[in-house]
Every structure is written in C-alpha cells, then in structure tokens.
Amino acid sequence: MDFGIKDNVIAIIAREENALSAATVPVFYAKTEQQQETIAFYLSKVTTGMVHDLGNGCYVVVKH
C-alpha cells in the first residue's frame, strides 16, 4: 500500500506567493494571518481534513 504525500494533501494556504515554487494541489493566498486561519478552518470543515501549520507562513490541509 502506497501512502504518498500527494494523495493526502488537500490544499495549501499561504500568505506569500513566492513561498511556493510549484504545487499540484489547490493553493489559497491570504492577505493576513487571521484570513489564512479562517480559510484553513473552513477548508478543513468542508473536506473533513486536518490543518497543519508548517511554520513558514504556510498551512496545509491533509487527509489522514
């Protein structure tokens, strides 16, 4: 059974466009940290995913 990261990542929420070099999942850009947290929260509710803060200004929503 192969559990690759590409199969588990649902979305990325970033504050800076240059924070990502390439992405194969939907990327949402937020202007403020509060907006970023709100987007991550709503996406996690809609997708029943979990939000993880990468500590570099990016959040990821993943399915465990």
CHARMM-style PDB file with segment names, atoms N, HN, CA, C and O in Angstrom:
ATOM      1  N   MET     1       0.842  -1.171   0.000  1.00  0.00      PROA
ATOM      2  CA  MET     1       0.000   0.000   0.000  1.00  0.00      PROA
ATOM      3  C   MET     1       0.888   1.235   0.000  1.00  0.00      PROA
ATOM      4  O   MET     1       1.793   1.345   0.827  1.00  0.00      PROA
ATOM      5  N   ASP     2       0.644   2.153  -0.907  1.00  0.00      PROA
ATOM      6  HN  ASP     2      -0.091   2.063  -1.579  1.00  0.00      PROA
ATOM      7  CA  ASP     2       1.470   3.352  -1.021  1.00  0.00      PROA
ATOM      8  C   ASP     2       0.690   4.561  -0.531  1.00  0.00      PROA
ATOM      9  O   ASP     2      -0.385   4.865  -1.047  1.00  0.00      PROA
ATOM     10  N   PHE     3       1.239   5.257   0.476  1.00  0.00      PROA
ATOM     11  HN  PHE     3       2.113   5.010   0.895  1.00  0.00      PROA
ATOM     12  CA  PHE     3       0.614   6.456   1.008  1.00  0.00      PROA
ATOM     13  C   PHE     3       1.500   7.649   0.701  1.00  0.00      PROA
ATOM     14  O   PHE     3       2.205   8.141   1.581  1.00  0.00      PROA
ATOM     15  N   GLY     4       1.473   8.110  -0.514  1.00  0.00      PROA
ATOM     16  HN  GLY     4       0.900   7.710  -1.230  1.00  0.00      PROA
ATOM     17  CA  GLY     4       2.288   9.260  -0.904  1.00  0.00      PROA
ATOM     18  C   GLY     4       1.681  10.552  -0.397  1.00  0.00      PROA
ATOM     19  O   GLY     4       0.472  10.645  -0.186  1.00  0.00      PROA
ATOM     20  N   ILE     5       2.532  11.549  -0.204  1.00  0.00      PROA
ATOM     21  HN  ILE     5       3.514  11.473  -0.376  1.00  0.00      PROA
ATOM     22  CA  ILE     5       2.055  12.832   0.303  1.00  0.00      PROA
ATOM     23  C   ILE     5       1.096  13.491  -0.681  1.00  0.00      PROA
ATOM     24  O   ILE     5       0.185  14.207  -0.268  1.00  0.00      PROA
ATOM     25  N   LYS     6       1.288  13.260  -1.970  1.00  0.00      PROA
ATOM     26  HN  LYS     6       2.028  12.678  -2.306  1.00  0.00      PROA
ATOM     27  CA  LYS     6       0.417  13.884  -2.959  1.00  0.00      PROA
ATOM     28  C   LYS     6      -1.028  13.411  -2.839  1.00  0.00      PROA
ATOM     29  O   LYS     6      -1.952  14.119  -3.241  1.00  0.00      PROA
ATOM     30  N   ASP     7      -1.220  12.225  -2.292  1.00  0.00      PROA
ATOM     31  HN  ASP     7      -0.470  11.650  -1.966  1.00  0.00      PROA
ATOM     32  CA  ASP     7      -2.570  11.701  -2.126  1.00  0.00      PROA
ATOM     33  C   ASP     7      -3.254  12.246  -0.884  1.00  0.00      PROA
ATOM     34  O   ASP     7      -4.479  12.179  -0.777  1.00  0.00      PROA
ATOM     35  N   ASN     8      -2.490  12.780   0.051  1.00  0.00      PROA
ATOM     36  HN  ASN     8      -1.496  12.834  -0.037  1.00  0.00      PROA
ATOM     37  CA  ASN     8      -3.044  13.211   1.323  1.00  0.00      PROA
ATOM     38  C   ASN     8      -3.230  14.713   1.435  1.00  0.00      PROA
ATOM     39  O   ASN     8      -4.081  15.155   2.207  1.00  0.00      PROA
ATOM     40  N   VAL     9      -2.480  15.509   0.707  1.00  0.00      PROA
ATOM     41  HN  VAL     9      -1.789  15.149   0.080  1.00  0.00      PROA
ATOM     42  CA  VAL     9      -2.578  16.960   0.802  1.00  0.00      PROA
ATOM     43  C   VAL     9      -3.784  17.423  -0.004  1.00  0.00      PROA
ATOM     44  O   VAL     9      -3.897  17.133  -1.195  1.00  0.00      PROA
ATOM     45  N   ILE    10      -4.683  18.147   0.659  1.00  0.00      PROA
ATOM     46  HN  ILE    10      -4.591  18.383   1.627  1.00  0.00      PROA
ATOM     47  CA  ILE    10      -5.902  18.627   0.013  1.00  0.00      PROA
ATOM     48  C   ILE    10      -5.728  20.050  -0.496  1.00  0.00      PROA
ATOM     49  O   ILE    10      -6.179  20.376  -1.594  1.00  0.00      PROA
ATOM     50  N   ALA    11      -5.075  20.903   0.296  1.00  0.00      PROA
ATOM     51  HN  ALA    11      -4.708  20.638   1.188  1.00  0.00      PROA
ATOM     52  CA  ALA    11      -4.906  22.305  -0.085  1.00  0.00      PROA
ATOM     53  C   ALA    11      -3.751  22.921   0.688  1.00  0.00      PROA
ATOM     54  O   ALA    11      -3.348  22.422   1.739  1.00  0.00      PROA
ATOM     55  N   ILE    12      -3.227  24.010   0.150  1.00  0.00      PROA
ATOM     56  HN  ILE    12      -3.554  24.415  -0.704  1.00  0.00      PROA
ATOM     57  CA  ILE    12      -2.191  24.799   0.804  1.00  0.00      PROA
ATOM     58  C   ILE    12      -2.720  26.216   0.948  1.00  0.00      PROA
ATOM     59  O   ILE    12      -3.306  26.762   0.013  1.00  0.00      PROA
ATOM     60  N   ILE    13      -2.516  26.814   2.115  1.00  0.00      PROA
ATOM     61  HN  ILE    13      -2.041  26.370   2.875  1.00  0.00      PROA
ATOM     62  CA  ILE    13      -2.926  28.199   2.351  1.00  0.00      PROA
ATOM     63  C   ILE    13      -1.670  28.981   2.705  1.00  0.00      PROA
ATOM     64  O   ILE    13      -1.020  28.700   3.712  1.00  0.00      PROA
ATOM     65  N   ALA    14      -1.332  29.957   1.880  1.00  0.00      PROA
ATOM     66  HN  ALA    14      -1.860  30.186   1.063  1.00  0.00      PROA
ATOM     67  CA  ALA    14      -0.088  30.716   2.058  1.00  0.00      PROA
ATOM     68  C   ALA    14      -0.379  32.204   2.092  1.00  0.00      PROA
ATOM     69  O   ALA    14      -1.407  32.667   1.597  1.00  0.00      PROA
ATOM     70  N   ARG    15       0.554  32.950   2.692  1.00  0.00      PROA
ATOM     71  HN  ARG    15       1.389  32.574   3.094  1.00  0.00      PROA
ATOM     72  CA  ARG    15       0.427  34.413   2.712  1.00  0.00      PROA
ATOM     73  C   ARG    15       1.285  35.078   1.656  1.00  0.00      PROA
ATOM     74  O   ARG    15       1.014  36.213   1.265  1.00  0.00      PROA
ATOM     75  N   GLU    16       2.307  34.398   1.194  1.00  0.00      PROA
ATOM     76  HN  GLU    16       2.528  33.476   1.512  1.00  0.00      PROA
ATOM     77  CA  GLU    16       3.191  34.973   0.189  1.00  0.00      PROA
ATOM     78  C   GLU    16       3.208  34.090  -1.050  1.00  0.00      PROA
ATOM     79  O   GLU    16       3.369  32.873  -0.951  1.00  0.00      PROA
ATOM     80  N   GLU    17       3.042  34.702  -2.211  1.00  0.00      PROA
ATOM     81  HN  GLU    17       2.911  35.690  -2.291  1.00  0.00      PROA
ATOM     82  CA  GLU    17       3.016  33.928  -3.444  1.00  0.00      PROA
ATOM     83  C   GLU    17       4.353  33.265  -3.738  1.00  0.00      PROA
ATOM     84  O   GLU    17       4.397  32.210  -4.371  1.00  0.00      PROA
ATOM     85  N   ASN    18       5.449  33.876  -3.280  1.00  0.00      PROA
ATOM     86  HN  ASN    18       5.413  34.733  -2.765  1.00  0.00      PROA
ATOM     87  CA  ASN    18       6.753  33.294  -3.563  1.00  0.00      PROA
ATOM     88  C   ASN    18       7.147  32.220  -2.548  1.00  0.00      PROA
ATOM     89  O   ASN    18       8.273  31.726  -2.588  1.00  0.00      PROA
ATOM     90  N   ALA    19       6.251  31.855  -1.653  1.00  0.00      PROA
ATOM     91  HN  ALA    19       5.336  32.257  -1.621  1.00  0.00      PROA
ATOM     92  CA  ALA    19       6.534  30.810  -0.661  1.00  0.00      PROA
ATOM     93  C   ALA    19       6.502  29.424  -1.293  1.00  0.00      PROA
ATOM     94  O   ALA    19       7.047  28.474  -0.731  1.00  0.00      PROA
ATOM     95  N   LEU    20       5.871  29.301  -2.450  1.00  0.00      PROA
ATOM     96  HN  LEU    20       5.427  30.072  -2.906  1.00  0.00      PROA
ATOM     97  CA  LEU    20       5.744  28.008  -3.118  1.00  0.00      PROA
ATOM     98  C   LEU    20       6.395  28.082  -4.494  1.00  0.00      PROA
ATOM     99  O   LEU    20       6.197  29.046  -5.234  1.00  0.00      PROA
ATOM    100  N   SER    21       7.161  27.072  -4.824  1.00  0.00      PROA
ATOM    101  HN  SER    21       7.321  26.289  -4.223  1.00  0.00      PROA
ATOM    102  CA  SER    21       7.775  27.054  -6.147  1.00  0.00      PROA
ATOM    103  C   SER    21       6.868  26.367  -7.163  1.00  0.00      PROA
ATOM    104  O   SER    21       6.807  26.776  -8.323  1.00  0.00      PROA
ATOM    105  N   ALA    22       6.173  25.338  -6.733  1.00  0.00      PROA
ATOM    106  HN  ALA    22       6.222  25.006  -5.792  1.00  0.00      PROA
ATOM    107  CA  ALA    22       5.235  24.622  -7.604  1.00  0.00      PROA
ATOM    108  C   ALA    22       4.285  23.833  -6.706  1.00  0.00      PROA
ATOM    109  O   ALA    22       4.653  23.399  -5.614  1.00  0.00      PROA
ATOM    110  N   ALA    23       3.081  23.662  -7.181  1.00  0.00      PROA
ATOM    111  HN  ALA    23       2.783  24.014  -8.068  1.00  0.00      PROA
ATOM    112  CA  ALA    23       2.107  22.909  -6.390  1.00  0.00      PROA
ATOM    113  C   ALA    23       1.186  22.135  -7.320  1.00  0.00      PROA
ATOM    114  O   ALA    23       0.823  22.612  -8.395  1.00  0.00      PROA
ATOM    115  N   THR    24       0.815  20.943  -6.894  1.00  0.00      PROA
ATOM    116  HN  THR    24       1.109  20.555  -6.021  1.00  0.00      PROA
ATOM    117  CA  THR    24      -0.120  20.130  -7.671  1.00  0.00      PROA
ATOM    118  C   THR    24      -1.469  20.035  -6.978  1.00  0.00      PROA
ATOM    119  O   THR    24      -2.340  19.271  -7.395  1.00  0.00      PROA
ATOM    120  N   VAL    25      -1.636  20.819  -5.915  1.00  0.00      PROA
ATOM    121  HN  VAL    25      -0.928  21.440  -5.577  1.00  0.00      PROA
ATOM    122  CA  VAL    25      -2.902  20.888  -5.185  1.00  0.00      PROA
ATOM    123  C   VAL    25      -3.375  22.340  -5.190  1.00  0.00      PROA
ATOM    124  O   VAL    25      -2.583  23.243  -5.461  1.00  0.00      PROA
ATOM    125  N   PRO    26      -4.639  22.574  -4.899  1.00  0.00      PROA
ATOM    126  CA  PRO    26      -5.120  23.961  -4.857  1.00  0.00      PROA
ATOM    127  C   PRO    26      -4.372  24.795  -3.820  1.00  0.00      PROA
ATOM    128  O   PRO    26      -4.127  24.334  -2.705  1.00  0.00      PROA
ATOM    129  N   VAL    27      -4.012  26.014  -4.190  1.00  0.00      PROA
ATOM    130  HN  VAL    27      -4.211  26.388  -5.095  1.00  0.00      PROA
ATOM    131  CA  VAL    27      -3.318  26.940  -3.299  1.00  0.00      PROA
ATOM    132  C   VAL    27      -4.213  28.153  -3.103  1.00  0.00      PROA
ATOM    133  O   VAL    27      -4.702  28.735  -4.071  1.00  0.00      PROA
ATOM    134  N   PHE    28      -4.426  28.533  -1.848  1.00  0.00      PROA
ATOM    135  HN  PHE    28      -4.029  28.060  -1.062  1.00  0.00      PROA
ATOM    136  CA  PHE    28      -5.221  29.708  -1.498  1.00  0.00      PROA
ATOM    137  C   PHE    28      -4.280  30.723  -0.861  1.00  0.00      PROA
ATOM    138  O   PHE    28      -3.506  30.384   0.034  1.00  0.00      PROA
ATOM    139  N   TYR    29      -4.349  31.961  -1.324  1.00  0.00      PROA
ATOM    140  HN  TYR    29      -4.978  32.236  -2.052  1.00  0.00      PROA
ATOM    141  CA  TYR    29      -3.495  33.014  -0.773  1.00  0.00      PROA
ATOM    142  C   TYR    29      -4.311  33.924   0.124  1.00  0.00      PROA
ATOM    143  O   TYR    29      -5.424  34.319  -0.225  1.00  0.00      PROA
ATOM    144  N   ALA    30      -3.758  34.254   1.278  1.00  0.00      PROA
ATOM    145  HN  ALA    30      -2.854  33.933   1.561  1.00  0.00      PROA
ATOM    146  CA  ALA    30      -4.424  35.121   2.253  1.00  0.00      PROA
ATOM    147  C   ALA    30      -3.572  36.363   2.461  1.00  0.00      PROA
ATOM    148  O   ALA    30      -2.346  36.316   2.356  1.00  0.00      PROA
ATOM    149  N   LYS    31      -4.239  37.480   2.760  1.00  0.00      PROA
ATOM    150  HN  LYS    31      -5.235  37.519   2.846  1.00  0.00      PROA
ATOM    151  CA  LYS    31      -3.527  38.738   2.983  1.00  0.00      PROA
ATOM    152  C   LYS    31      -3.028  38.875   4.410  1.00  0.00      PROA
ATOM    153  O   LYS    31      -2.001  39.508   4.652  1.00  0.00      PROA
ATOM    154  N   THR    32      -3.747  38.287   5.354  1.00  0.00      PROA
ATOM    155  HN  THR    32      -4.581  37.772   5.157  1.00  0.00      PROA
ATOM    156  CA  THR    32      -3.376  38.396   6.763  1.00  0.00      PROA
ATOM    157  C   THR    32      -3.354  37.004   7.396  1.00  0.00      PROA
ATOM    158  O   THR    32      -3.881  36.042   6.837  1.00  0.00      PROA
ATOM    159  N   GLU    33      -2.740  36.921   8.562  1.00  0.00      PROA
ATOM    160  HN  GLU    33      -2.312  37.703   9.016  1.00  0.00      PROA
ATOM    161  CA  GLU    33      -2.706  35.654   9.282  1.00  0.00      PROA
ATOM    162  C   GLU    33      -4.107  35.235   9.710  1.00  0.00      PROA
ATOM    163  O   GLU    33      -4.440  34.050   9.673  1.00  0.00      PROA
ATOM    164  N   GLN    34      -4.921  36.191  10.111  1.00  0.00      PROA
ATOM    165  HN  GLN    34      -4.650  37.153  10.141  1.00  0.00      PROA
ATOM    166  CA  GLN    34      -6.303  35.880  10.505  1.00  0.00      PROA
ATOM    167  C   GLN    34      -7.088  35.308   9.329  1.00  0.00      PROA
ATOM    168  O   GLN    34      -7.820  34.332   9.487  1.00  0.00      PROA
ATOM    169  N   GLN    35      -6.940  35.910   8.155  1.00  0.00      PROA
ATOM    170  HN  GLN    35      -6.345  36.703   8.027  1.00  0.00      PROA
ATOM    171  CA  GLN    35      -7.621  35.404   6.969  1.00  0.00      PROA
ATOM    172  C   GLN    35      -7.111  34.000   6.612  1.00  0.00      PROA
ATOM    173  O   GLN    35      -7.886  33.139   6.195  1.00  0.00      PROA
ATOM    174  N   GLN    36      -5.835  33.785   6.774  1.00  0.00      PROA
ATOM    175  HN  GLN    36      -5.205  34.484   7.113  1.00  0.00      PROA
ATOM    176  CA  GLN    36      -5.243  32.482   6.496  1.00  0.00      PROA
ATOM    177  C   GLN    36      -5.826  31.412   7.418  1.00  0.00      PROA
ATOM    178  O   GLN    36      -6.162  30.316   6.969  1.00  0.00      PROA
ATOM    179  N   GLU    37      -5.945  31.728   8.696  1.00  0.00      PROA
ATOM    180  HN  GLU    37      -5.673  32.618   9.061  1.00  0.00      PROA
ATOM    181  CA  GLU    37      -6.512  30.783   9.655  1.00  0.00      PROA
ATOM    182  C   GLU    37      -7.970  30.497   9.347  1.00  0.00      PROA
ATOM    183  O   GLU    37      -8.419  29.358   9.474  1.00  0.00      PROA
ATOM    184  N   THR    38      -8.713  31.516   8.944  1.00  0.00      PROA
ATOM    185  HN  THR    38      -8.348  32.441   8.840  1.00  0.00      PROA
ATOM    186  CA  THR    38     -10.127  31.338   8.611  1.00  0.00      PROA
ATOM    187  C   THR    38     -10.291  30.432   7.394  1.00  0.00      PROA
ATOM    188  O   THR    38     -11.117  29.519   7.402  1.00  0.00      PROA
ATOM    189  N   ILE    39      -9.507  30.685   6.355  1.00  0.00      PROA
ATOM    190  HN  ILE    39      -8.837  31.427   6.349  1.00  0.00      PROA
ATOM    191  CA  ILE    39      -9.572  29.854   5.151  1.00  0.00      PROA
ATOM    192  C   ILE    39      -9.229  28.410   5.499  1.00  0.00      PROA
ATOM    193  O   ILE    39      -9.923  27.488   5.069  1.00  0.00      PROA
ATOM    194  N   ALA    40      -8.172  28.208   6.268  1.00  0.00      PROA
ATOM    195  HN  ALA    40      -7.608  28.957   6.617  1.00  0.00      PROA
ATOM    196  CA  ALA    40      -7.760  26.855   6.657  1.00  0.00      PROA
ATOM    197  C   ALA    40      -8.859  26.162   7.450  1.00  0.00      PROA
ATOM    198  O   ALA    40      -9.147  24.988   7.221  1.00  0.00      PROA
ATOM    199  N   PHE    41      -9.475  26.890   8.386  1.00  0.00      PROA
ATOM    200  HN  PHE    41      -9.241  27.844   8.572  1.00  0.00      PROA
ATOM    201  CA  PHE    41     -10.547  26.321   9.201  1.00  0.00      PROA
ATOM    202  C   PHE    41     -11.723  25.878   8.331  1.00  0.00      PROA
ATOM    203  O   PHE    41     -12.213  24.757   8.473  1.00  0.00      PROA
ATOM    204  N   TYR    42     -12.176  26.752   7.433  1.00  0.00      PROA
ATOM    205  HN  TYR    42     -11.778  27.662   7.318  1.00  0.00      PROA
ATOM    206  CA  TYR    42     -13.320  26.400   6.590  1.00  0.00      PROA
ATOM    207  C   TYR    42     -13.003  25.246   5.649  1.00  0.00      PROA
ATOM    208  O   TYR    42     -13.837  24.364   5.447  1.00  0.00      PROA
ATOM    209  N   LEU    43     -11.805  25.244   5.072  1.00  0.00      PROA
ATOM    210  HN  LEU    43     -11.127  25.960   5.236  1.00  0.00      PROA
ATOM    211  CA  LEU    43     -11.437  24.138   4.189  1.00  0.00      PROA
ATOM    212  C   LEU    43     -11.377  22.815   4.946  1.00  0.00      PROA
ATOM    213  O   LEU    43     -11.762  21.773   4.415  1.00  0.00      PROA
ATOM    214  N   SER    44     -10.896  22.858   6.175  1.00  0.00      PROA
ATOM    215  HN  SER    44     -10.583  23.704   6.606  1.00  0.00      PROA
ATOM    216  CA  SER    44     -10.835  21.620   6.949  1.00  0.00      PROA
ATOM    217  C   SER    44     -12.228  21.111   7.287  1.00  0.00      PROA
ATOM    218  O   SER    44     -12.462  19.903   7.305  1.00  0.00      PROA
ATOM    219  N   LYS    45     -13.150  22.023   7.554  1.00  0.00      PROA
ATOM    220  HN  LYS    45     -12.960  23.004   7.539  1.00  0.00      PROA
ATOM    221  CA  LYS    45     -14.529  21.616   7.846  1.00  0.00      PROA
ATOM    222  C   LYS    45     -15.200  21.011   6.613  1.00  0.00      PROA
ATOM    223  O   LYS    45     -15.878  19.987   6.709  1.00  0.00      PROA
ATOM    224  N   VAL    46     -15.011  21.642   5.465  1.00  0.00      PROA
ATOM    225  HN  VAL    46     -14.461  22.474   5.387  1.00  0.00      PROA
ATOM    226  CA  VAL    46     -15.644  21.184   4.227  1.00  0.00      PROA
ATOM    227  C   VAL    46     -15.077  19.840   3.776  1.00  0.00      PROA
ATOM    228  O   VAL    46     -15.815  18.983   3.290  1.00  0.00      PROA
ATOM    229  N   THR    47     -13.784  19.660   3.935  1.00  0.00      PROA
ATOM    230  HN  THR    47     -13.184  20.357   4.329  1.00  0.00      PROA
ATOM    231  CA  THR    47     -13.129  18.455   3.436  1.00  0.00      PROA
ATOM    232  C   THR    47     -12.922  17.390   4.501  1.00  0.00      PROA
ATOM    233  O   THR    47     -12.428  16.304   4.194  1.00  0.00      PROA
ATOM    234  N   THR    48     -13.283  17.672   5.730  1.00  0.00      PROA
ATOM    235  HN  THR    48     -13.684  18.554   5.979  1.00  0.00      PROA
ATOM    236  CA  THR    48     -13.016  16.830   6.902  1.00  0.00      PROA
ATOM    237  C   THR    48     -11.526  16.482   6.988  1.00  0.00      PROA
ATOM    238  O   THR    48     -11.154  15.359   7.330  1.00  0.00      PROA
ATOM    239  N   GLY    49     -10.700  17.454   6.674  1.00  0.00      PROA
ATOM    240  HN  GLY    49     -11.003  18.366   6.396  1.00  0.00      PROA
ATOM    241  CA  GLY    49      -9.250  17.289   6.757  1.00  0.00      PROA
ATOM    242  C   GLY    49      -8.702  17.936   8.014  1.00  0.00      PROA
ATOM    243  O   GLY    49      -9.434  18.582   8.764  1.00  0.00      PROA
ATOM    244  N   MET    50      -7.417  17.758   8.237  1.00  0.00      PROA
ATOM    245  HN  MET    50      -6.823  17.233   7.628  1.00  0.00      PROA
ATOM    246  CA  MET    50      -6.720  18.341   9.386  1.00  0.00      PROA
ATOM    247  C   MET    50      -5.798  19.448   8.895  1.00  0.00      PROA
ATOM    248  O   MET    50      -5.183  19.328   7.835  1.00  0.00      PROA
ATOM    249  N   VAL    51      -5.705  20.525   9.668  1.00  0.00      PROA
ATOM    250  HN  VAL    51      -6.205  20.622  10.529  1.00  0.00      PROA
ATOM    251  CA  VAL    51      -4.840  21.651   9.327  1.00  0.00      PROA
ATOM    252  C   VAL    51      -3.520  21.516  10.079  1.00  0.00      PROA
ATOM    253  O   VAL    51      -3.494  21.218  11.274  1.00  0.00      PROA
ATOM    254  N   HSD    52      -2.435  21.739   9.358  1.00  0.00      PROA
ATOM    255  HN  HSD    52      -2.457  21.980   8.388  1.00  0.00      PROA
ATOM    256  CA  HSD    52      -1.107  21.726   9.967  1.00  0.00      PROA
ATOM    257  C   HSD    52      -0.385  23.013   9.576  1.00  0.00      PROA
ATOM    258  O   HSD    52      -0.363  23.397   8.406  1.00  0.00      PROA
ATOM    259  N   ASP    53       0.205  23.672  10.571  1.00  0.00      PROA
ATOM    260  HN  ASP    53       0.188  23.360  11.521  1.00  0.00      PROA
ATOM    261  CA  ASP    53       0.997  24.880  10.347  1.00  0.00      PROA
ATOM    262  C   ASP    53       2.431  24.446  10.096  1.00  0.00      PROA
ATOM    263  O   ASP    53       3.040  23.810  10.956  1.00  0.00      PROA
ATOM    264  N   LEU    54       2.977  24.777   8.941  1.00  0.00      PROA
ATOM    265  HN  LEU    54       2.481  25.294   8.243  1.00  0.00      PROA
ATOM    266  CA  LEU    54       4.339  24.385   8.611  1.00  0.00      PROA
ATOM    267  C   LEU    54       5.376  25.316   9.225  1.00  0.00      PROA
ATOM    268  O   LEU    54       6.573  25.034   9.177  1.00  0.00      PROA
ATOM    269  N   GLY    55       4.920  26.425   9.802  1.00  0.00      PROA
ATOM    270  HN  GLY    55       3.947  26.655   9.841  1.00  0.00      PROA
ATOM    271  CA  GLY    55       5.828  27.337  10.473  1.00  0.00      PROA
ATOM    272  C   GLY    55       6.565  28.285   9.545  1.00  0.00      PROA
ATOM    273  O   GLY    55       7.398  29.068  10.003  1.00  0.00      PROA
ATOM    274  N   ASN    56       6.282  28.233   8.278  1.00  0.00      PROA
ATOM    275  HN  ASN    56       5.606  27.597   7.907  1.00  0.00      PROA
ATOM    276  CA  ASN    56       6.939  29.111   7.325  1.00  0.00      PROA
ATOM    277  C   ASN    56       5.950  30.017   6.594  1.00  0.00      PROA
ATOM    278  O   ASN    56       6.210  30.477   5.483  1.00  0.00      PROA
ATOM    279  N   GLY    57       4.814  30.261   7.241  1.00  0.00      PROA
ATOM    280  HN  GLY    57       4.603  29.887   8.144  1.00  0.00      PROA
ATOM    281  CA  GLY    57       3.786  31.086   6.627  1.00  0.00      PROA
ATOM    282  C   GLY    57       2.818  30.291   5.782  1.00  0.00      PROA
ATOM    283  O   GLY    57       1.984  30.873   5.089  1.00  0.00      PROA
ATOM    284  N   CYS    58       2.909  28.968   5.823  1.00  0.00      PROA
ATOM    285  HN  CYS    58       3.587  28.495   6.386  1.00  0.00      PROA
ATOM    286  CA  CYS    58       2.016  28.106   5.044  1.00  0.00      PROA
ATOM    287  C   CYS    58       1.281  27.136   5.960  1.00  0.00      PROA
ATOM    288  O   CYS    58       1.842  26.609   6.921  1.00  0.00      PROA
ATOM    289  N   TYR    59       0.034  26.922   5.641  1.00  0.00      PROA
ATOM    290  HN  TYR    59      -0.421  27.350   4.861  1.00  0.00      PROA
ATOM    291  CA  TYR    59      -0.771  25.879   6.279  1.00  0.00      PROA
ATOM    292  C   TYR    59      -1.083  24.851   5.204  1.00  0.00      PROA
ATOM    293  O   TYR    59      -1.217  25.194   4.029  1.00  0.00      PROA
ATOM    294  N   VAL    60      -1.197  23.591   5.605  1.00  0.00      PROA
ATOM    295  HN  VAL    60      -1.088  23.312   6.559  1.00  0.00      PROA
ATOM    296  CA  VAL    60      -1.657  22.559   4.694  1.00  0.00      PROA
ATOM    297  C   VAL    60      -2.867  21.876   5.315  1.00  0.00      PROA
ATOM    298  O   VAL    60      -2.945  21.692   6.530  1.00  0.00      PROA
ATOM    299  N   VAL    61      -3.792  21.511   4.466  1.00  0.00      PROA
ATOM    300  HN  VAL    61      -3.729  21.660   3.479  1.00  0.00      PROA
ATOM    301  CA  VAL    61      -4.948  20.717   4.888  1.00  0.00      PROA
ATOM    302  C   VAL    61      -4.713  19.336   4.318  1.00  0.00      PROA
ATOM    303  O   VAL    61      -4.561  19.165   3.108  1.00  0.00      PROA
ATOM    304  N   VAL    62      -4.684  18.348   5.205  1.00  0.00      PROA
ATOM    305  HN  VAL    62      -4.807  18.486   6.187  1.00  0.00      PROA
ATOM    306  CA  VAL    62      -4.396  16.977   4.778  1.00  0.00      PROA
ATOM    307  C   VAL    62      -5.476  16.022   5.253  1.00  0.00      PROA
ATOM    308  O   VAL    62      -6.209  16.300   6.202  1.00  0.00      PROA
ATOM    309  N   LYS    63      -5.555  14.913   4.583  1.00  0.00      PROA
ATOM    310  HN  LYS    63      -4.959  14.687   3.812  1.00  0.00      PROA
ATOM    311  CA  LYS    63      -6.457  13.835   4.950  1.00  0.00      PROA
ATOM    312  C   LYS    63      -5.616  12.716   5.537  1.00  0.00      PROA
ATOM    313  O   LYS    63      -4.753  12.174   4.846  1.00  0.00      PROA
ATOM    314  N   HSD    64      -5.843  12.355   6.794  1.00  0.00      PROA
ATOM    315  HN  HSD    64      -6.544  12.795   7.355  1.00  0.00      PROA
ATOM    316  CA  HSD    64      -5.054  11.290   7.446  1.00  0.00      PROA
ATOM    317  C   HSD    64      -5.733   9.962   7.260  1.00  0.00      PROA
ATOM    318  OT1 HSD    64      -5.231   8.942   7.732  1.00  0.00      PROA
TER     319      HSD     64
END
